[in-house]
Amino acid sequence: MSDEDPAAAIPGLEESEIKIEVEDTPATDAGLLYDVPKLPEAPVFYPTPEEFMDPMKYLQSIRAEAEKAGVIKVVPPAEWKCPFTIKERAADFQFNTCVQPINQLRRRDGPSAKFLRRLRRFHEKQNTFLPNKIPVVDGVQV
């Protein structure tokens, strides 16, 4: 690392134009220097027990406002009870997870790749030509 003047390293830059500010934030505590933008608070909704009798209907009623915000928080009424909790049904509650190894995230091996392999095999058996590149229509691989 050089001890030379930063203004001299960039042609046309005056020393008075160089300004470095470091605030006491988690980003600077970790040794990282970047701006963390201030995000607006998410709208919070407090439905009445009558409005929340059907939660999906209530969410549909506030959908337009929620879509503008992007994310919302709905605080159910105090007397509302969730009809299903995992703790109550832990013994019979299961769901299948999908494991996706990180080293394969960029690999194109989905249904379309499998179809393409089968299509190539078919054309090889028929002795017909199939281009090596995946066809692209309007910038999307088909």
Helices and strands as residue ranges (DSSP letters): H 6-9, G 15-17, H 26-29, E 44-45, G 51-53, H 55-61, H 63-69, E 73-74, G 102-104, H 111-126, E 136-137, E 140-141
